[in-house]
Amino acid sequence: MSDERYSPGKTTIAPDVLVSIARLTSLSIEGVSRMAPIPGKLKKLVRKDINDGVQIFVENNSLYADIYVVLRRDINVREV
């Protein structure tokens, strides 16, 4: 065996893929009825978009996601 060290490399994921993962995961949680529109986006008033409910940010090599959902009635928000 050689003692060579390999760098871990770099993986790039398209932002739309991250949005889809966050959206599908959110919708799979019990108590979530649907995705909500992102506040402040005027174009959302006219038509629905696949990105509804998820906003992705990258800052200082960290990924942040704001997720907006509509919950079902009689659901405990803390449990969701």
PyMOL CGO cylinders between C-alpha atoms (Angstrom):
from pymol import cmd
from pymol.cgo import CYLINDER

trace = [
    CYLINDER, 0.00, 0.00, 0.00, 1.24, 3.45, -0.75, 0.3, 1, 1, 1, 1, 1, 1,
    CYLINDER, 1.24, 3.45, -0.75, 1.07, 6.35, 1.66, 0.3, 1, 1, 1, 1, 1, 1,
    CYLINDER, 1.07, 6.35, 1.66, -0.32, 8.75, -0.92, 0.3, 1, 1, 1, 1, 1, 1,
    CYLINDER, -0.32, 8.75, -0.92, -2.91, 11.23, 0.27, 0.3, 1, 1, 1, 1, 1, 1,
    CYLINDER, -2.91, 11.23, 0.27, -5.81, 12.20, -1.91, 0.3, 1, 1, 1, 1, 1, 1,
    CYLINDER, -5.81, 12.20, -1.91, -7.55, 15.51, -1.73, 0.3, 1, 1, 1, 1, 1, 1,
    CYLINDER, -7.55, 15.51, -1.73, -11.27, 15.18, -1.07, 0.3, 1, 1, 1, 1, 1, 1,
    CYLINDER, -11.27, 15.18, -1.07, -12.11, 16.93, -4.34, 0.3, 1, 1, 1, 1, 1, 1,
    CYLINDER, -12.11, 16.93, -4.34, -15.00, 19.21, -4.98, 0.3, 1, 1, 1, 1, 1, 1,
    CYLINDER, -15.00, 19.21, -4.98, -18.65, 18.47, -5.61, 0.3, 1, 1, 1, 1, 1, 1,
    CYLINDER, -18.65, 18.47, -5.61, -20.90, 21.07, -7.18, 0.3, 1, 1, 1, 1, 1, 1,
    CYLINDER, -20.90, 21.07, -7.18, -24.67, 20.83, -6.94, 0.3, 1, 1, 1, 1, 1, 1,
    CYLINDER, -24.67, 20.83, -6.94, -26.92, 23.04, -9.05, 0.3, 1, 1, 1, 1, 1, 1,
    CYLINDER, -26.92, 23.04, -9.05, -29.07, 25.46, -7.02, 0.3, 1, 1, 1, 1, 1, 1,
    CYLINDER, -29.07, 25.46, -7.02, -32.25, 24.09, -8.63, 0.3, 1, 1, 1, 1, 1, 1,
    CYLINDER, -32.25, 24.09, -8.63, -31.37, 20.62, -7.35, 0.3, 1, 1, 1, 1, 1, 1,
    CYLINDER, -31.37, 20.62, -7.35, -30.94, 21.97, -3.81, 0.3, 1, 1, 1, 1, 1, 1,
    CYLINDER, -30.94, 21.97, -3.81, -34.28, 23.78, -4.07, 0.3, 1, 1, 1, 1, 1, 1,
    CYLINDER, -34.28, 23.78, -4.07, -35.96, 20.56, -5.25, 0.3, 1, 1, 1, 1, 1, 1,
    CYLINDER, -35.96, 20.56, -5.25, -34.48, 18.53, -2.39, 0.3, 1, 1, 1, 1, 1, 1,
    CYLINDER, -34.48, 18.53, -2.39, -35.57, 21.12, 0.20, 0.3, 1, 1, 1, 1, 1, 1,
    CYLINDER, -35.57, 21.12, 0.20, -39.05, 21.37, -1.34, 0.3, 1, 1, 1, 1, 1, 1,
    CYLINDER, -39.05, 21.37, -1.34, -39.65, 17.60, -1.56, 0.3, 1, 1, 1, 1, 1, 1,
    CYLINDER, -39.65, 17.60, -1.56, -38.33, 17.06, 1.96, 0.3, 1, 1, 1, 1, 1, 1,
    CYLINDER, -38.33, 17.06, 1.96, -40.57, 19.80, 3.34, 0.3, 1, 1, 1, 1, 1, 1,
    CYLINDER, -40.57, 19.80, 3.34, -43.64, 18.37, 1.61, 0.3, 1, 1, 1, 1, 1, 1,
    CYLINDER, -43.64, 18.37, 1.61, -42.92, 14.91, 3.03, 0.3, 1, 1, 1, 1, 1, 1,
    CYLINDER, -42.92, 14.91, 3.03, -43.21, 16.16, 6.62, 0.3, 1, 1, 1, 1, 1, 1,
    CYLINDER, -43.21, 16.16, 6.62, -46.47, 15.30, 8.34, 0.3, 1, 1, 1, 1, 1, 1,
    CYLINDER, -46.47, 15.30, 8.34, -48.52, 18.43, 8.91, 0.3, 1, 1, 1, 1, 1, 1,
    CYLINDER, -48.52, 18.43, 8.91, -47.21, 20.37, 5.91, 0.3, 1, 1, 1, 1, 1, 1,
    CYLINDER, -47.21, 20.37, 5.91, -50.07, 21.12, 3.53, 0.3, 1, 1, 1, 1, 1, 1,
    CYLINDER, -50.07, 21.12, 3.53, -48.21, 22.93, 0.75, 0.3, 1, 1, 1, 1, 1, 1,
    CYLINDER, -48.21, 22.93, 0.75, -45.40, 25.35, 0.01, 0.3, 1, 1, 1, 1, 1, 1,
    CYLINDER, -45.40, 25.35, 0.01, -46.09, 29.06, 0.53, 0.3, 1, 1, 1, 1, 1, 1,
    CYLINDER, -46.09, 29.06, 0.53, -45.01, 31.84, -1.82, 0.3, 1, 1, 1, 1, 1, 1,
    CYLINDER, -45.01, 31.84, -1.82, -41.76, 33.60, -0.95, 0.3, 1, 1, 1, 1, 1, 1,
    CYLINDER, -41.76, 33.60, -0.95, -42.65, 36.99, 0.55, 0.3, 1, 1, 1, 1, 1, 1,
    CYLINDER, -42.65, 36.99, 0.55, -41.80, 40.03, -1.54, 0.3, 1, 1, 1, 1, 1, 1,
    CYLINDER, -41.80, 40.03, -1.54, -41.67, 38.35, -4.94, 0.3, 1, 1, 1, 1, 1, 1,
    CYLINDER, -41.67, 38.35, -4.94, -44.17, 40.12, -7.21, 0.3, 1, 1, 1, 1, 1, 1,
    CYLINDER, -44.17, 40.12, -7.21, -43.94, 37.61, -10.05, 0.3, 1, 1, 1, 1, 1, 1,
    CYLINDER, -43.94, 37.61, -10.05, -45.26, 34.98, -7.64, 0.3, 1, 1, 1, 1, 1, 1,
    CYLINDER, -45.26, 34.98, -7.64, -48.63, 36.75, -7.62, 0.3, 1, 1, 1, 1, 1, 1,
    CYLINDER, -48.63, 36.75, -7.62, -49.11, 35.97, -11.30, 0.3, 1, 1, 1, 1, 1, 1,
    CYLINDER, -49.11, 35.97, -11.30, -47.89, 32.39, -11.62, 0.3, 1, 1, 1, 1, 1, 1,
    CYLINDER, -47.89, 32.39, -11.62, -46.64, 29.49, -9.54, 0.3, 1, 1, 1, 1, 1, 1,
    CYLINDER, -46.64, 29.49, -9.54, -43.00, 28.52, -9.80, 0.3, 1, 1, 1, 1, 1, 1,
    CYLINDER, -43.00, 28.52, -9.80, -41.21, 25.28, -8.90, 0.3, 1, 1, 1, 1, 1, 1,
    CYLINDER, -41.21, 25.28, -8.90, -39.12, 27.35, -6.47, 0.3, 1, 1, 1, 1, 1, 1,
    CYLINDER, -39.12, 27.35, -6.47, -42.18, 28.45, -4.48, 0.3, 1, 1, 1, 1, 1, 1,
    CYLINDER, -42.18, 28.45, -4.48, -41.48, 28.16, -0.80, 0.3, 1, 1, 1, 1, 1, 1,
    CYLINDER, -41.48, 28.16, -0.80, -37.68, 27.76, -0.92, 0.3, 1, 1, 1, 1, 1, 1,
    CYLINDER, -37.68, 27.76, -0.92, -34.97, 30.38, -1.10, 0.3, 1, 1, 1, 1, 1, 1,
    CYLINDER, -34.97, 30.38, -1.10, -31.31, 29.26, -1.13, 0.3, 1, 1, 1, 1, 1, 1,
    CYLINDER, -31.31, 29.26, -1.13, -28.35, 31.45, -0.09, 0.3, 1, 1, 1, 1, 1, 1,
    CYLINDER, -28.35, 31.45, -0.09, -24.61, 30.70, -0.07, 0.3, 1, 1, 1, 1, 1, 1,
    CYLINDER, -24.61, 30.70, -0.07, -22.46, 32.87, 2.17, 0.3, 1, 1, 1, 1, 1, 1,
    CYLINDER, -22.46, 32.87, 2.17, -18.87, 32.21, 3.31, 0.3, 1, 1, 1, 1, 1, 1,
    CYLINDER, -18.87, 32.21, 3.31, -18.98, 28.61, 2.02, 0.3, 1, 1, 1, 1, 1, 1,
    CYLINDER, -18.98, 28.61, 2.02, -22.15, 27.91, 4.05, 0.3, 1, 1, 1, 1, 1, 1,
    CYLINDER, -22.15, 27.91, 4.05, -25.55, 27.11, 2.58, 0.3, 1, 1, 1, 1, 1, 1,
    CYLINDER, -25.55, 27.11, 2.58, -28.70, 28.64, 4.06, 0.3, 1, 1, 1, 1, 1, 1,
    CYLINDER, -28.70, 28.64, 4.06, -32.28, 27.81, 3.11, 0.3, 1, 1, 1, 1, 1, 1,
    CYLINDER, -32.28, 27.81, 3.11, -35.41, 29.78, 3.95, 0.3, 1, 1, 1, 1, 1, 1,
    CYLINDER, -35.41, 29.78, 3.95, -38.40, 27.48, 3.71, 0.3, 1, 1, 1, 1, 1, 1,
    CYLINDER, -38.40, 27.48, 3.71, -41.98, 28.78, 3.66, 0.3, 1, 1, 1, 1, 1, 1,
    CYLINDER, -41.98, 28.78, 3.66, -44.81, 26.30, 4.25, 0.3, 1, 1, 1, 1, 1, 1,
    CYLINDER, -44.81, 26.30, 4.25, -48.52, 26.27, 4.93, 0.3, 1, 1, 1, 1, 1, 1,
    CYLINDER, -48.52, 26.27, 4.93, -49.49, 23.88, 7.71, 0.3, 1, 1, 1, 1, 1, 1,
    CYLINDER, -49.49, 23.88, 7.71, -52.71, 21.90, 8.07, 0.3, 1, 1, 1, 1, 1, 1,
    CYLINDER, -52.71, 21.90, 8.07, -55.32, 22.97, 10.58, 0.3, 1, 1, 1, 1, 1, 1,
    CYLINDER, -55.32, 22.97, 10.58, -55.08, 21.70, 14.16, 0.3, 1, 1, 1, 1, 1, 1,
    CYLINDER, -55.08, 21.70, 14.16, -51.35, 20.97, 13.79, 0.3, 1, 1, 1, 1, 1, 1,
    CYLINDER, -51.35, 20.97, 13.79, -48.92, 21.73, 16.58, 0.3, 1, 1, 1, 1, 1, 1,
    CYLINDER, -48.92, 21.73, 16.58, -46.33, 24.02, 14.95, 0.3, 1, 1, 1, 1, 1, 1,
    CYLINDER, -46.33, 24.02, 14.95, -43.61, 22.93, 17.37, 0.3, 1, 1, 1, 1, 1, 1,
    CYLINDER, -43.61, 22.93, 17.37, -44.11, 19.28, 16.47, 0.3, 1, 1, 1, 1, 1, 1,
    CYLINDER, -44.11, 19.28, 16.47, -43.78, 20.04, 12.76, 0.3, 1, 1, 1, 1, 1, 1,
]
cmd.load_cgo(trace, "trace")
